[in-house]
Amino acid sequence: MVKYIIIALISACLAGIYYYRTLPEISRFRSILLTILRTLSLAFVIVLIISPILYYLIPKKFQPRIVILKDISHSMVLSHGKHAKGKGLEPMLSRISRMYEESGYETAAYSFASSLEGGKENSLLLPSVSELITRLREDSDSEIAGFVLASDGWLRDGNLSPIKNLSIPFMVLRDTTRLSNPDLSALDLQANRHTYRNEPTLIKADFKADNWAGKATAVLKVGNTKVAEKPVNLSANSLSSVEFIHRFSNLGFYKLSIEISAPDLTERILSNNSYLSAIEVLSEKEQIAILSDKPGWDNKYIIDALNQNPRWQIKHYNVVSKQLFSGNQSIPSIDRSNLSALIIINNGNLELGSSLLSQVEQIVGAGTNLLYQGLPISELDKLLPISASNIKSQYQGLLSISEQSENVPAFRIDPSEYNRIPPLDYYYVTAKSGTQILANISNPQNSPAIVISQQANRKVAAMAFLNLWRWQMQSPENAYNSLINNVVTWISNKAGNRFQALYNNSFMKGEEIGIKLRVDDDIRRARLDLSPKIDVKDEKENIVFSDFMTLSQGEYGINFNLPKSGNYTFQIFDANSGERTSGRFIVSDSSLEDREYGYNHPLLSWLASETKGKLIDQGSIQTFKPLPVPKKVVTLNRETPIYKKWYFLSLFILIFSLELFLRRRWGLL
């Protein structure tokens, strides 16, 4: 304040000197008026130069603020006892607010759902609190002493731990009324994201009966058509499950729904008696064909290992006297429909013959890759990366992994497993030029054991030994099955890499939608050098969401919300690699908020405990007393950037112009 007084005195002195004598002489009144105008003009200029920001202090009585948060999501409108949950909490909310005000606190009430001003199909506490704290700190200097939360506790936040880091206690209201009204609800519908045409598909549904026990009926629908019905014995306040087996005869993307009902039962609400999901029906599984000269243990354990992958269909053929058999039936040719890989196992007596050899050559020539195990035969010399030696007998020896195997992860074996691999029955072979030797036999000749060749459109792997299956008897880590699956995956994978979206087929309205992207190379190692972008379209092909996916824990992912129900498609595209993938999902009309009856007491208790607040119900509110407010006065620093104020600059221009006008009128210019 002193500097502004000094500025005023300096301006007045300069103006007084300037107008002490004038030519021509003017009256005393006119001289004083011009002096005042010049003083103000000079003061404005000096203030703008020396102190363009006005600083001042304001004493204020300390009054901490209590923020009242009221949940207004759809679940708060649902009935609980005689009233809706929101109305049932209002008496407690009004009473505790009045108690804080009487104790000297300042109160501010806000409503929230998906955010402070967002839709009511979701309940998200953390973004609402974060937005509120930012807003209050900008608009007021009052300290937030606590929150009063009026909610049913059905919060959808993925992580509420940041609430604890705020160090602000939450006084959480809850209704402990116990209801006896019966109600049936469908809680979940579980099925694989995709299935295959005409194959049995397991669909599992979970139900719950509140305050009721008896027989009910579960109905499975595909689209709007009822396809199955089963009786369910429900127990009061416990979960029950029903399994359906259904075969889909047509390809496509289908809505699945499950409904639960009981005759002559008057329920509290019927909207939660159904649950919606979806499933995609694909044409066929990838087929893996196995040819061998006779049944053997290697055959059995390879088939067992491959059957662990539900996307593979295994077909085993025997070659007897150059004839092809499936079981005991002679067949003319190998089934090539959707053939992904060919495995040939020679236990020592394999002879293909011209007809079967021609089929194998055509299959491999068409792009199907080959895995060969056992003694190499001259008929396949053009295809195999190894050639048989003059020694046809079997010998026993230990496997030794070469350094080159590190370049082909499908054949990598954990070093801890080396000592668990028993002696193998191997053959002496010679690796051809241009091939890679991934493993040898520990003998004086260091003979090749695993050899691969990779060309532009062909991958062939050869294992010159038998009885590797014994390894799985020694290893508790399932290492044998992993190796076989990895090798066949490498053989069957024709693409250079995998660009695959991971997602659910159905979501409820207001539910957060999460889509992940897994990008693997040809041996299914994660690729982390991409910038994939996702575009989501509605049924009219309008883009409703678009953004880049972020990388986390070896997968790309993104989470978002869509306000409208319906069928949606998405496409993920990486501009650098040119790769893309797509998918589709549905958003149902029903919302999670419309199904949440009652109170989530465990989460409400956790909030109160973690924030060092208090859980308040009808019984404890009688004894609740807010902490007294300390009597003190705080001094608030204020600053005003006057150079940004239009009225300050306008007043300066007005005064300066008025002085010029009067000087001209009175003959001083």
Disulfide bonds with the S-S distance in Angstrom:
none
